[in-house]
Amino acid sequence: MHAIQPMQFNQRNWLLQRYPNTKNRSLRPWSAADELLLAHLEELPLGRLKISIINDSHGALSCALNHLKPYTIIQLYSQLQALRLNYQNNNLSLDHLRWGNLLRIEENPSDCILIKVPKSLELFDFYLKHIQKLMTAETHVLCGFMTRNFSPNMISIAKHYFEDVSQSKAQKKARLMILKNPKSNIEPSPDFKIIKNSFELPIKQYPGVFSSHQIDYGTQLLLKHIPYIDNQDTILDLACGNGVIASFIRKQNDQCTIHLLDDNYLALASAKLNISKSNTYFHWKNEITLQNDIKFNLILCNPPFHFEHENTIEIALSLFAQAKNHLTSDGQFMIVANLHLNYTSHLQKLFNNVQTLEQNDKFEVICCRI
């Protein structure tokens, strides 16, 4: 278990952990951007504020402001788990944990909305587009980010939605963008885009989901190696993203059972736009924890290793171990991955049979059997 680390705010130490766990002890469950957002709030009459929070990575903001019963917009299931964990670490009532998601925001007018700016600026635009239900003409929006991650496009996006856009001074290499006076004449735009592809698959995708402009090359390689699917097979599209792998399989076979699992709510929502619901099950989870201990004939995965501005293979390795435990005795676990990640050496510790099906100067497709 990752060590609990104290963050100081409002004359109290808040005991915080990262979730999922990491072996990298240099990573904290909060950042200087969180501290700067909280410091700015200390200048306001906290006792009367109605607060909403978006992209609270490990729950630092939600915990520190829990006495205000903030409304928190959750995108990742792992974020929700982190919030629950850190509420418990600080003996806070889970009854105070009020949350929604970007596609189902409650009518919840707020005096101040705190946003941790995501790496995807398309997603940042999506945030600002969808917070209208949280806003009044007097609402201030505070966007926190690390200065090394600043892009002038952040300003351009903010000015599309707000008349008044300013920046704070940098503190501990973090900065705020302060947005006021929301515009009322914004042209409506679709929530998702259509991803054209050579597989003749009707792929739609919300912002912030992996590979936003095309089916990525690695996934295209994996699709070439998908084996024959029997009508009785049960398939798992693990870390499914927009569901392109499951959509490809469903096009080949409309009888098999397909499960799709992803940590990202918008990814799973994208997948629901792209694949028929018959014999198809969607799971908003960050681990393979399914009812009835389902075993799969085939598990397919393009494992993630980019998580906002952090890169790690720890989550992928955890998914590999879980996949092994959910295969039938003759099942196959197939992945595509960047060659430099050297996943073969890790998979050989878990599986008796690990075979490279294709390899080029960037990617490899690997098939594993128990």
C-alpha positions as CSV (number, residue, x, y, z in Angstrom):
1,M,0.0,0.0,0.0
2,H,1.3,3.4,-0.9
3,A,2.2,5.6,2.1
4,I,-0.3,8.0,3.4
5,Q,1.0,11.6,2.9
6,P,-0.3,14.7,4.7
7,M,-1.4,17.8,2.8
8,Q,-2.0,20.9,4.9
9,F,-5.1,23.1,4.4
10,N,-7.4,25.1,6.6
11,Q,-5.2,24.4,9.7
12,R,-5.4,20.6,9.3
13,N,-3.4,17.8,7.8
14,W,-5.3,15.8,5.2
15,L,-4.1,12.2,4.9
16,L,-4.0,11.2,1.3
17,Q,-3.1,8.2,-0.7
18,R,-2.7,7.6,-4.4
19,Y,-5.1,5.1,-6.1
20,P,-4.2,3.0,-7.9
21,N,-1.1,2.2,-5.8
22,T,2.3,3.0,-7.3
23,K,5.9,1.9,-6.4
24,N,7.1,5.3,-7.5
25,R,7.6,7.1,-4.1
26,S,8.2,10.5,-5.8
27,L,4.6,10.7,-6.9
28,R,2.2,12.4,-4.4
29,P,-1.6,12.2,-4.3
30,W,-1.9,15.9,-4.8
31,S,0.1,18.6,-6.7
32,A,1.1,22.2,-6.4
33,A,-1.9,23.0,-8.6
34,D,-4.2,21.6,-5.9
35,E,-2.5,23.7,-3.3
36,L,-2.8,26.8,-5.4
37,L,-6.5,26.3,-6.0
38,L,-7.1,25.8,-2.2
39,A,-4.9,28.8,-1.4
40,H,-7.0,31.0,-3.7
41,L,-10.2,29.8,-2.1
42,E,-8.8,30.7,1.4
43,E,-9.2,34.4,0.3
44,L,-12.9,33.9,-0.2
45,P,-15.7,33.5,2.4
46,L,-15.5,29.7,2.5
47,G,-18.4,29.3,4.8
48,R,-20.9,30.5,2.2
49,L,-19.4,29.1,-1.0
50,K,-21.1,26.4,-3.2
51,I,-18.3,24.5,-4.8
52,S,-18.1,22.1,-7.8
53,I,-14.9,20.2,-8.7
54,I,-13.8,18.6,-11.9
55,N,-10.9,16.2,-12.5
56,D,-9.9,15.8,-8.8
57,S,-7.2,13.1,-9.4
58,H,-7.0,11.5,-6.0
59,G,-9.6,13.5,-4.0
60,A,-7.3,16.1,-2.4
61,L,-9.7,19.0,-3.3
62,S,-12.9,17.1,-2.4
63,C,-11.5,16.0,1.0
64,A,-10.1,19.4,2.0
65,L,-13.4,21.1,1.0
66,N,-15.7,18.3,2.2
67,H,-17.4,20.6,4.8
68,L,-18.8,22.6,1.9
69,K,-20.3,19.3,0.5
70,P,-18.8,20.0,-3.0
71,Y,-20.3,18.5,-6.1
72,T,-17.5,16.5,-7.9
73,I,-17.5,15.5,-11.5
74,I,-15.9,12.1,-12.0
75,Q,-14.5,10.7,-15.2
76,L,-12.5,7.8,-14.1
77,Y,-13.7,4.9,-11.9
78,S,-10.3,5.0,-10.2
79,Q,-10.9,8.6,-9.3
80,L,-14.1,7.6,-7.6
81,Q,-12.2,4.8,-5.7
82,A,-9.5,7.3,-4.7
83,L,-12.1,9.7,-3.3
84,R,-13.8,7.0,-1.3
85,L,-10.4,5.8,0.0
86,N,-9.3,9.3,1.1
87,Y,-12.6,10.1,2.6
88,Q,-12.2,7.1,4.8
89,N,-8.5,8.0,5.6
90,N,-9.8,11.3,7.0
91,N,-12.9,9.9,8.8
92,L,-15.2,11.8,6.5
93,S,-18.7,10.7,5.9
94,L,-19.3,9.2,2.4
95,D,-22.8,10.7,2.6
96,H,-21.0,14.0,1.9
97,L,-19.5,12.6,-1.3
98,R,-21.8,14.1,-4.0
99,W,-20.7,13.2,-7.6
100,G,-21.8,13.0,-11.2
101,N,-20.3,12.7,-14.6
102,L,-19.8,15.0,-17.6
103,L,-22.8,13.5,-19.5
104,R,-25.1,13.7,-16.5
105,I,-24.4,16.9,-14.6
106,E,-27.0,17.8,-12.0
107,E,-28.5,21.2,-11.9
108,N,-26.2,22.5,-9.2
109,P,-25.4,26.2,-9.4
110,S,-22.0,26.9,-7.9
111,D,-20.3,30.1,-6.8
112,C,-16.9,28.6,-7.8
113,I,-15.9,25.7,-10.0
114,L,-12.5,24.2,-9.6
115,I,-10.9,22.4,-12.6
116,K,-7.7,20.6,-12.8
117,V,-6.8,21.1,-16.5
118,P,-6.5,17.7,-18.2
119,K,-3.7,16.9,-20.7
120,S,-6.3,16.6,-23.5
121,L,-7.3,20.1,-24.5
122,E,-10.2,18.6,-26.4
123,L,-11.4,17.3,-23.0
124,F,-10.7,20.7,-21.4
125,D,-13.0,22.3,-24.0
126,F,-15.6,19.6,-23.2
127,Y,-15.4,20.5,-19.5
128,L,-16.1,24.2,-20.2
129,K,-18.9,23.3,-22.6
130,H,-20.7,21.1,-20.1
131,I,-20.4,23.2,-16.9
132,Q,-23.3,25.4,-17.9
133,K,-25.6,23.6,-15.5
134,L,-23.2,24.5,-12.7
135,M,-23.0,28.2,-13.5
136,T,-24.6,31.5,-12.9
137,A,-23.5,34.8,-14.2
138,E,-21.5,35.3,-11.0
139,T,-19.7,32.0,-11.0
140,H,-15.9,32.0,-11.0
141,V,-14.1,29.1,-12.7
142,L,-10.6,28.4,-11.4
143,C,-8.4,26.2,-13.6
144,G,-5.3,24.8,-12.0
145,F,-2.3,23.5,-13.9
146,M,1.5,23.1,-13.7
147,T,3.4,25.7,-15.7
148,R,5.4,23.1,-17.6
149,N,2.1,21.8,-19.0
150,F,0.8,25.2,-20.2
151,S,-0.3,25.7,-23.8
152,P,-1.6,29.0,-25.3
153,N,-4.5,26.9,-26.6
154,M,-5.8,26.8,-23.1
155,I,-6.3,30.5,-23.3
156,S,-8.0,30.3,-26.7
157,I,-10.4,27.6,-25.5
158,A,-11.3,29.6,-22.3
159,K,-11.9,32.8,-24.3
160,H,-14.4,30.8,-26.5
161,Y,-16.6,30.4,-23.4
162,F,-15.8,33.4,-21.1
163,E,-15.4,37.1,-21.6
164,D,-12.9,37.6,-18.8
165,V,-9.8,35.3,-18.8
166,S,-6.8,36.0,-16.6
167,Q,-3.9,34.2,-15.0
168,S,-2.4,34.2,-11.5
169,K,1.2,34.4,-10.7
170,A,3.1,31.1,-10.6
171,Q,3.6,29.5,-7.2
172,K,5.7,26.3,-6.8
173,K,5.6,26.0,-10.6
174,A,1.8,26.0,-10.7
175,R,-0.6,28.6,-12.0
176,L,-4.3,29.4,-12.2
177,M,-6.5,30.5,-15.1
178,I,-9.4,32.5,-13.7
179,L,-12.5,32.6,-15.8
180,K,-15.4,35.0,-15.3
181,N,-18.5,36.3,-17.2
182,P,-19.6,33.3,-19.2
183,K,-20.7,34.0,-22.8
184,S,-24.3,33.3,-23.6
185,N,-24.1,33.1,-27.4
186,I,-22.1,29.9,-27.9
187,E,-22.8,28.0,-31.1
188,P,-23.9,24.4,-30.3
189,S,-21.6,21.7,-31.3
190,P,-21.8,17.9,-31.3
191,D,-20.5,16.1,-28.2
192,F,-18.7,13.4,-30.2
193,K,-16.8,13.1,-33.4
194,I,-16.9,10.3,-36.0
195,I,-13.6,8.4,-36.6
196,K,-13.4,7.4,-40.3
197,N,-11.6,4.1,-40.9
198,S,-10.8,1.5,-43.5
199,F,-12.7,-1.2,-41.5
200,E,-16.1,0.3,-42.3
201,L,-16.8,0.5,-38.6
202,P,-19.2,3.3,-37.4
203,I,-16.8,4.7,-34.7
204,K,-18.0,7.7,-32.6
205,Q,-15.9,9.1,-29.8
206,Y,-16.2,11.6,-27.0
207,P,-13.2,13.9,-26.2
208,G,-10.4,12.6,-24.0
209,V,-10.6,9.0,-25.2
210,F,-7.5,7.4,-26.6
211,S,-6.7,8.0,-30.3
212,S,-9.1,10.8,-31.1
213,H,-8.4,11.2,-34.8
214,Q,-8.1,7.7,-36.2
215,I,-7.9,4.0,-35.2
216,D,-4.4,3.9,-33.9
217,Y,-1.9,1.9,-35.8
218,G,-1.2,-0.6,-32.9
219,T,-4.9,-1.5,-32.7
220,Q,-5.0,-2.0,-36.5
221,L,-2.2,-4.5,-36.1
222,L,-4.1,-6.3,-33.4
223,L,-7.3,-6.5,-35.4
224,K,-5.3,-8.4,-38.1
225,H,-4.6,-11.2,-35.7
226,I,-7.9,-11.8,-34.0
227,P,-8.7,-15.5,-34.3
228,Y,-11.9,-17.2,-35.4
229,I,-14.7,-16.4,-33.0
230,D,-17.2,-19.2,-32.2
231,N,-20.8,-18.3,-31.4
232,Q,-20.4,-19.7,-27.9
233,D,-17.3,-17.7,-27.1
234,T,-17.2,-15.0,-24.4
235,I,-14.8,-12.2,-25.2
236,L,-13.4,-9.3,-23.1
237,D,-12.3,-6.0,-24.7
238,L,-10.1,-4.9,-21.8
239,A,-9.3,-1.1,-21.5
240,C,-11.7,-0.9,-24.4
241,G,-11.5,2.8,-25.2
242,N,-14.0,3.6,-27.9
243,G,-14.8,-0.1,-28.4
244,V,-13.3,-0.5,-31.8
245,I,-12.0,-4.0,-31.0
246,A,-15.4,-5.2,-29.8
247,S,-17.0,-3.5,-32.8
248,F,-14.7,-5.3,-35.2
249,I,-15.5,-8.7,-33.5
250,R,-19.3,-8.0,-33.5
251,K,-19.1,-7.3,-37.2
252,Q,-17.6,-10.8,-37.7
253,N,-20.0,-12.5,-35.2
254,D,-23.3,-11.4,-33.9
255,Q,-23.9,-14.3,-31.6
256,C,-20.8,-14.4,-29.3
257,T,-20.9,-12.6,-25.9
258,I,-18.8,-9.5,-25.6
259,H,-17.8,-7.6,-22.4
260,L,-16.2,-4.2,-22.5
261,L,-14.3,-2.7,-19.6
262,D,-12.7,0.7,-19.1
263,D,-11.8,3.1,-16.3
264,N,-12.8,6.1,-18.4
265,Y,-16.5,6.9,-18.3
266,L,-16.3,8.8,-21.6
267,A,-14.5,5.8,-23.2
268,L,-17.3,3.4,-22.2
269,A,-19.9,5.9,-23.3
270,S,-18.2,6.1,-26.7
271,A,-18.2,2.3,-26.9
272,K,-22.0,2.3,-26.2
273,L,-22.4,4.4,-29.3
274,N,-20.5,2.0,-31.4
275,I,-21.6,-1.5,-30.7
276,S,-25.0,-3.2,-30.5
277,K,-26.3,-4.0,-27.1
278,S,-27.3,-7.5,-27.9
279,N,-25.1,-10.0,-26.0
280,T,-22.9,-7.1,-25.0
281,Y,-22.1,-5.9,-21.5
282,F,-20.4,-2.7,-20.4
283,H,-18.3,-2.3,-17.2
284,W,-17.1,1.0,-15.8
285,K,-14.3,-0.3,-13.8
286,N,-10.5,-0.1,-13.5
287,E,-10.1,-3.8,-12.6
288,I,-11.6,-7.1,-13.8
289,T,-14.0,-7.5,-11.0
290,L,-17.1,-8.9,-12.6
291,Q,-20.0,-10.9,-11.1
292,N,-20.1,-14.7,-11.2
293,D,-16.4,-14.9,-11.8
294,I,-16.7,-14.9,-15.6
295,K,-14.1,-16.7,-17.6
296,F,-13.2,-15.6,-21.1
297,N,-12.2,-17.5,-24.2
298,L,-10.4,-14.5,-25.5
299,I,-9.2,-11.2,-23.8
300,L,-7.9,-8.5,-26.1
301,C,-6.1,-5.4,-24.9
302,N,-4.2,-2.4,-26.1
303,P,-2.9,-1.6,-22.6
304,P,-2.6,2.1,-21.6
305,F,0.7,3.5,-20.2
306,H,-0.1,7.2,-20.5
307,F,-2.0,8.6,-17.6
308,E,-2.4,12.4,-18.0
309,H,1.2,13.7,-17.7
310,E,2.5,10.5,-16.1
311,N,3.8,7.3,-17.8
312,T,3.8,4.0,-16.1
313,I,3.5,0.3,-16.9
314,E,2.3,-0.6,-13.4
315,I,-1.4,-0.6,-14.3
316,A,-0.8,-2.6,-17.5
317,L,1.1,-5.3,-15.5
318,S,-1.8,-5.4,-13.0
319,L,-4.2,-5.9,-15.9
320,F,-2.0,-8.8,-17.3
321,A,-2.2,-10.7,-14.0
322,Q,-6.0,-10.1,-13.7
323,A,-6.4,-11.3,-17.3
324,K,-4.6,-14.6,-16.6
325,N,-7.0,-15.3,-13.7
326,H,-10.0,-14.7,-16.0
327,L,-9.1,-16.9,-18.9
328,T,-10.6,-20.3,-19.6
329,S,-8.1,-23.2,-19.6
330,D,-7.7,-23.0,-23.4
331,G,-8.2,-19.2,-23.6
332,Q,-6.0,-16.6,-25.2
333,F,-4.9,-13.2,-24.0
334,M,-3.8,-11.0,-26.9
335,I,-2.2,-7.5,-26.6
336,V,-0.6,-5.0,-28.9
337,A,2.0,-2.8,-27.3
338,N,4.9,-0.4,-28.0
339,L,8.0,-2.5,-28.5
340,H,10.2,-0.4,-26.1
341,L,7.9,-1.4,-23.2
342,N,9.3,-4.9,-23.3
343,Y,6.1,-6.5,-22.1
344,T,7.2,-10.0,-23.3
345,S,9.6,-10.4,-20.4
346,H,6.7,-9.6,-17.9
347,L,4.2,-11.8,-19.6
348,Q,6.6,-14.8,-19.6
349,K,6.5,-14.6,-15.8
350,L,2.7,-15.1,-15.8
351,F,2.0,-17.3,-18.8
352,N,3.4,-20.6,-19.9
353,N,3.1,-19.9,-23.6
354,V,3.9,-16.4,-24.9
355,Q,4.2,-15.9,-28.6
356,T,5.0,-12.9,-30.7
357,L,2.6,-12.8,-33.7
358,E,3.9,-9.7,-35.4
359,Q,6.6,-7.2,-34.7
360,N,7.9,-4.1,-36.4
361,D,10.1,-1.2,-35.4
362,K,7.4,0.2,-33.1
363,F,4.8,-2.3,-32.1
364,E,4.4,-6.0,-31.3
365,V,1.4,-8.2,-31.1
366,I,1.6,-10.9,-28.4
367,C,-0.6,-13.9,-27.7
368,C,-0.5,-15.6,-24.3
369,R,-1.9,-18.9,-23.0
370,I,-2.0,-20.3,-19.5
